[in-house]
């Protein structure tokens, strides 16, 4: 039973892992040295954001993590800097034009602290109910086992072993 409780606690801990939204940004190897761009779309052809170098790993005060790869970089977002919306990742080309390589809609998550999801509340209530049911089932099982053992002892209390041996001797 203790193992079950440990597994449940581990599962709840895993569920509390920080939720990050990710956007993979592929590019041609010839553009590898260009500045990277991260921005929120403000109109069909424009966005607001910032640029960063290929060696950057943590940006925007820790709200963004960048993983560099060969021919791509991945932006992991804990909290969208400029709120919900369509975000672009890309490269800064000649004449300061953005070469958009990917876009994605990012939403505010429970991890951002802006709202508490109903699933979060239900998960904790379910955990408490599961722990209570497990505890009561274990207690009931122990009580039933003790009661059954006591009944078995009572069954054999009135048996006289010498009489059984005498009966067996007479049968032979």
N, C-alpha and C positions, 0 to 999 in steps of 0.2 A: 504494500500500500504506500509506503514511504517513497518508493521509486515512482509510483504514479503521480504523487504530489510534486516530486521534483521535476518530472517531465512536464506537468502542467505549468509550473512556475517558469520553466525554461521557455515553453511555448509562448507564454504571455510576454516574457522578456523579448523574445524574437519579434513579436508583433509590435512592440514598442520601438523597434528600430526606426531610425530617422528615415522618412520617406523622401527620396530625391527623384525628381523628374530629370530625364536625360535626353540630350539631343546630340546625335552623332553628326559630325561636320566633315564630310570627305572633301579632299581637294587634290588637284593634280600635283605631282611631285615637283614640277617646275616652279610652283608657287609656294613652296615650303618656307622660304625666307620672308614672305610677306607677313605683315601684322595681322593678327586675328581680330575679328569683330564680333561683338555680342550686343544686340540691341532689340528694343521692342518696336514693332511696327507701329508707326504713327499715321501713315496713309499708304496707299497702294504701292508707292515707289520710294517711301522714305521711312527711316527708323531712327530712334533715339537710343544711344548707348555709349559704348566705349571700345577702345582697341587695347590689345595686349600682345605681348611677345610670345614666341614659341616656348620660352622657358617658364612662363607663368603657370602656377599650379592652384593657387587659392586667390580668388578675386572678390571684390565687392564686400569686403569685411567678413569673409568666410561664407557668404551666401552662395557662392559659386565655387566649384572645384573643376579644374581642367585636367584631363588626362590626354597627354600627347601620344600619338601613334604614328606609324609610317603611313602617310597619305591621308590622315584624318586626325581630328581631335574630338574629344567628347566633353561636353559641358554638362555637369551635374548640378542641378539647381535645388537648393533647399527652400529658398523663398524667392519668388520672382521680384527683382529689384523695383520694377515700375508697375507692380500689380499684375493682375491676370491679363492675358492677351497673347497675341501671336509674336513670338520672338524669332529672330534670325541669328544664324551664325554664318560667318563668312570670312573673307579676306579683304584687306584694304589694298585696292589696286592703284594703278597710275591715276593721277589727277584726283586722288582721294575719293575714288568711286568704290562702292562696296560690291564685291563679287559674292552674291548670296549663294551659299552652298547647301543650306538646309533651313527649314523653318518648322516651328511646332507651336501648338497652343499650350501655354502653361497656365495652370490654375493654382489658386491658393489651396494649400493642404492643411490638415489638422496640425501638422508639424509646424506650420508657420505661426500658430497661435491665434489666428484670426477667427476660427470657429471650432467648436467641438462636434465631432461627427456622432451621430446616433449609434454607429457601430462601436465606437469607443466605449460608450456607456453600456450597451448591451453586452459587450465582451466582458467587462468587469462584473456585471451582475451574474452572467453565466458562470464565470469562474467561481464566484462565491457560492452559487447554488451547487455547482459540481463538487466543491470541497465539502459542503455540508452533507450532500447525499453520500459521498464517499465515506465520510466520517461515520455517519449514522449506519450505513451498510456494514462497515467494519465492526462497529459496536454490536449491532444486531447479530452478526455472524458469530462473534465471540460468545455472546449470551446464549445463543442457540446451541453452540457446541458444548458449553458447560452444562446446559440443561440435558442434552442428549447423553453426555457422559454420566451424569448423575442417574438418569433413568436406567442405563445399562448396569450400573453398580447395584441398583435396587433389584433388578431382575435376578441377579446372582446371589443376593444376600440370603435367600431362604434355601439355597441348595446345600445339601449336606454331602460333602465330598466322600466320607466313608460309606454312605448309602449307595452312591454311584459306583464306587469300587466294588461293593458287595453285589450289586446288580450285574455288573459286568462279569464278575467271577461266576455267578450262577448261570449266565448265558453260555459260558464256555463249557 
